[in-house]
Amino acid sequence: MDDNEKFCRLIQILSEDGVQGLEFFRLDDFKGLRGLSSLLSRQPGEELFKIPFRYLFTDYDIEKHSKLSEIWKKHPKLLAEFQQNSRSETGVYPFILKFYYELIQPSTEFNRIWFSMFPRDLNGHTIAWSDKELKGCGNLCPIRRDTIQIQVWIKKTFKILKPIIEEFKETIFGDEGVKQFTESMVEFLCMTCRNRGVLLPISDGTLVQEQKEETKEEKKNNTNNDNKKPSIDSKLYHCFVPLGDFGNHKFGAKSSTKLELQNQRRHLNDGNMNLFVKSHPELMKKKFFEYDDKTNALIVRSQEQILSGGQICYEYTAAPNWELLQNFGFAVPYNPYDRVIVNITFDAEDPKRLAKELQVLNKMGVSSFIKRVSDDPNGQKYKYSLAIALTLGDACPTILLSANRVKLLSDKQLNELRTDEIAFMDRLILQNKDKQQNKDKDKDDVRDINKLKVLELNVLRSLQASLNVLWEGYKEESLIDPNECKHPSVNILYNSIRMILRKSIQILDQKVQDLGQD
């Protein structure tokens, strides 16, 4: 069977089991990319279909698995790490074991067909790139470091799970299961968990009802809240979602984003206003995947307006290209989330000065982004660092200028200038440059426009010097020989960072020019 025939068979199995409305969905080709389409027009937040709990592939209740429970008895640490933190690298091991077991010995026809549709080609993922390609993204991109971490995790996973597979050859996996459990198989298992798996607060409904009854009983007995059992919703489970996992990525395909844009325009008499969005704010807050305890099913919802025959997309994650490449194997040109991180450090040599700097930064609303760092082996000397992201949409953010002003202001200026005057000093200078003329100012006045102008020029030139140093690593159009570049995404990522740096430098140059003309 080809993929379309397999998809139709999945639809048939679900429909025969009572799932409704699936006849309106198809697996289509969208410019060479397999994707899910809807024959009916859809509105953002609208329910597309429901997948019953029994068809979800998840590690919920995995400790009671009829076969794998034998492993948990011999290796309780595997299950303990999953129960302690399902988000950790080791916490996914039980799910990987269950996935592999189901892959080689499918328990249902549905899973056998569904898993056979999972792509085995990992060529687009960065773990398949050469070291020259990883370095070709430039020194400001963390893709090489992150890819090495993923490769180490995969090797560690193979090293830990291979002996377990061999240990349970006779009772669980069989000769063929041991033979197929190679490093390349573990790569497929690990990367499929990263690119198809989602973390969801799911249950089979039984615990929900039990918890409700316990809550009622607790209210009767006036049980102290401190002793209250944690909600089952606080536990996240790894999950593969049939049909829904054929939806492709699209930035902005997120119904809550549509609602936010709608709210920003609510005061306008907009003829193009989406009445569905306006009339259904609660639906607009819904995600693509949401588990419904009442029906014991996972609801898949449209995240944008879809015309008849249109593709069903959702935003996998608001992430830069290196994360998309690592996890999903593709890059998006002009990715709005690509970024260059610039760190601004504040010395702790003068505690009084540092306290004032941090106070001003706190008023600017960035205190939560400031980290205490130390390069002293003894940990006796430390600094405070503020990481600022430059993006294509905001290549010279206000906080970049504001934080550098805080560093360069004199003690007197730092104490007497208001926070808003520091944050928007460039506007203050341009607005008051004419008012300064023909007025005799106190030479010690911290708001003297000429002094502020000198300070602003120093800030801009300091940033220019820093960014020019960064630009040295990206001044070439490419860092890799075309004959050695097998993945076009290398240059997509490199040029994205290059464009951000170029735009930042151009903005700073223009600001210096504007001040120089005054």
Long-range contacts (C-beta under 8 A, 24 or more apart in sequence): 1-113, 3-27, 3-34, 3-117, 6-113, 6-114, 6-116, 6-117, 7-117, 7-246, 9-113, 10-110, 10-113, 10-114, 10-242, 10-243, 11-243, 13-109, 13-110, 14-51, 14-55, 14-110, 14-242, 14-243, 17-52, 18-52, 19-49, 19-50, 19-51, 19-52, 20-49, 21-48, 21-49, 22-49, 22-243, 25-49, 25-243, 25-312, 27-246, 28-311, 30-248, 30-311, 33-248, 34-246, 35-246, 35-247, 35-248, 35-311, 35-312, 35-313, 36-243, 36-244, 36-246, 36-247, 36-248, 36-311, 36-312, 37-309, 37-310, 37-311, 37-312, 38-302, 38-306, 38-308, 38-309, 38-310, 38-312, 39-308, 39-309, 40-308, 41-305, 41-306, 41-307, 41-308, 41-310, 42-302, 42-305, 42-306, 42-312, 43-274, 43-276, 43-277, 43-280, 43-302, 43-305, 44-255, 44-258, 44-274, 44-276, 44-277, 44-283, 44-284, 44-302, 44-303, 44-304, 44-305, 45-255, 45-276, 45-277, 45-280, 45-283, 45-284, 45-285, 45-286, 45-301, 45-302, 45-303, 46-276, 46-283, 46-301, 46-302, 47-299, 47-300, 47-301, 48-300, 48-301, 48-302, 48-312, 49-243, 49-299, 49-300, 50-292, 50-295, 50-297, 50-298, 50-299, 50-300, 51-241, 51-242, 51-243, 51-244, 51-297, 51-298, 51-300, 52-296, 52-297, 53-202, 53-204, 53-205, 53-296, 53-297, 53-298, 55-110, 55-242, 56-202, 56-239, 56-240, 56-241, 56-242, 56-298, 57-99, 57-102, 57-111, 57-239, 57-240, 57-242, 58-95, 58-200, 58-202, 58-237, 58-238, 58-239, 58-240, 59-86, 59-94, 59-95, 59-98, 59-237, 59-238, 59-239, 60-202, 60-203, 60-204, 60-237, 60-239, 61-204, 62-94, 62-95, 62-98, 65-98, 67-101, 67-171, 67-172, 68-94, 68-97, 68-98, 68-101, 68-172, 70-168, 70-171, 70-172, 71-97, 71-164, 71-168, 71-172, 74-167, 75-164, 86-199, 86-235, 86-236, 86-237, 86-238, 87-199, 87-236, 89-153, 89-156, 89-157, 92-193, 92-197, 92-238, 93-157, 93-160, 93-161, 95-193, 95-197, 95-238, 96-157, 96-161, 96-189, 96-190, 96-193, 97-161, 97-164, 99-189, 99-192, 99-193, 99-240, 100-165, 100-177, 100-181, 100-185, 100-189, 101-172, 101-173, 101-177, 103-189, 104-173, 104-174, 104-176, 104-177, 104-180, 105-174, 105-177, 110-242, 114-242, 118-192, 118-196, 120-188, 122-187, 122-188, 122-191, 122-329, 123-329, 123-487, 124-325, 124-328, 124-329, 124-330, 124-487, 124-489, 125-191, 125-195, 125-325, 125-326, 125-327, 125-328, 125-329, 126-150, 126-322, 126-325, 126-326, 127-151, 127-154, 127-187, 127-191, 127-326, 128-487, 129-486, 129-487, 129-490, 130-484, 130-486, 132-480, 132-484, 133-480, 133-484, 133-485, 133-486, 133-487, 133-490, 135-479, 135-480, 136-478, 136-479, 136-480, 136-485, 136-490, 136-491, 136-494, 137-322, 137-479, 137-490, 137-493, 137-494, 137-497, 138-473, 138-474, 138-479, 138-494, 138-497, 138-498, 139-473, 140-340, 140-341, 140-470, 140-473, 140-474, 140-497, 141-322, 141-493, 141-494, 141-497, 142-322, 143-322, 143-325, 143-326, 143-493, 146-322, 146-323, 146-326, 147-326, 150-190, 150-326, 153-190, 154-183, 154-186, 154-187, 154-190, 155-183, 157-186, 157-189, 157-190, 158-183, 158-186, 161-186, 193-238, 194-326, 194-327, 195-327, 195-328, 195-329, 196-240, 196-245, 197-238, 197-239, 197-240, 198-238, 198-239, 198-240, 198-241, 198-289, 199-236, 199-237, 199-238, 199-239, 200-236, 200-237, 200-239, 200-289, 200-291, 200-298, 201-232, 201-233, 201-234, 201-235, 201-236, 201-237, 201-291, 202-237, 202-239, 202-291, 202-298, 203-232, 203-291, 203-293, 203-296, 204-296, 205-293, 205-294, 205-296, 207-232, 208-232, 208-293, 239-298, 241-289, 241-298, 241-300, 243-300, 244-288, 244-289, 244-298, 244-300, 247-288, 247-300, 247-312, 247-313, 247-314, 248-311, 248-312, 248-313, 249-313, 249-314, 249-315, 249-316, 249-324, 249-328, 249-330, 249-332, 250-304, 250-313, 250-314, 250-315, 251-315, 251-318, 251-332, 251-335, 251-336, 251-337, 252-304, 252-315, 253-303, 253-304, 253-313, 253-314, 253-315, 254-303, 254-304, 254-314, 254-315, 255-283, 255-284, 255-285, 255-286, 255-287, 255-301, 255-302, 255-303, 255-304, 256-284, 256-285, 256-287, 257-315, 258-284, 258-304, 259-284, 259-285, 274-305, 288-314, 321-489, 321-492, 321-493, 321-496, 322-493, 325-489, 325-493, 330-489, 331-489, 331-492, 331-493, 333-492, 333-496, 334-392, 334-496, 335-392, 335-496, 336-391, 336-392, 336-393, 337-391, 338-391, 338-392, 338-493, 338-496, 338-497, 338-500, 339-389, 339-390, 339-391, 339-500, 340-389, 340-390, 340-470, 340-497, 340-500, 340-501, 340-504, 341-387, 341-388, 341-389, 341-390, 342-387, 342-388, 342-389, 342-390, 342-400, 342-466, 342-467, 343-385, 343-386, 343-387, 343-388, 344-385, 344-386, 344-388, 344-400, 344-403, 344-404, 344-407, 345-373, 345-383, 345-384, 345-385, 345-386, 346-383, 346-384, 346-385, 346-386, 346-406, 346-407, 347-383, 348-381, 348-382, 348-383, 348-384, 353-411, 353-414, 354-384, 356-411, 356-414, 356-415, 357-406, 357-407, 357-414, 358-384, 360-406, 360-414, 360-419, 360-422, 361-386, 361-403, 361-406, 363-419, 364-399, 364-402, 364-403, 364-419, 364-423, 366-399, 366-403, 390-500, 390-501, 390-504, 391-500, 392-496, 392-499, 392-500, 392-503, 395-500, 395-503, 395-504, 395-507, 396-503, 396-504, 396-507, 396-508, 396-511, 398-423, 398-424, 400-463, 401-425, 401-426, 401-459, 401-460, 401-463, 404-459, 404-462, 404-463, 405-455, 405-456, 405-459, 408-455, 408-458, 408-459, 408-462, 409-455, 410-446, 412-444, 412-446, 413-446, 413-455, 416-446, 417-446, 417-447, 421-447, 425-452, 425-455, 425-456, 426-456, 426-511, 426-515, 428-452, 429-453, 429-456, 429-515, 429-518, 430-514, 430-518, 433-518, 453-515, 453-518, 456-515, 457-512, 457-515, 457-516, 460-508, 460-511, 460-512, 460-515, 461-512, 463-508, 464-505, 464-508, 464-509, 464-512, 467-501, 467-504, 467-505, 467-508, 468-505, 470-501, 471-501, 471-502, 471-505, 474-498, 474-501
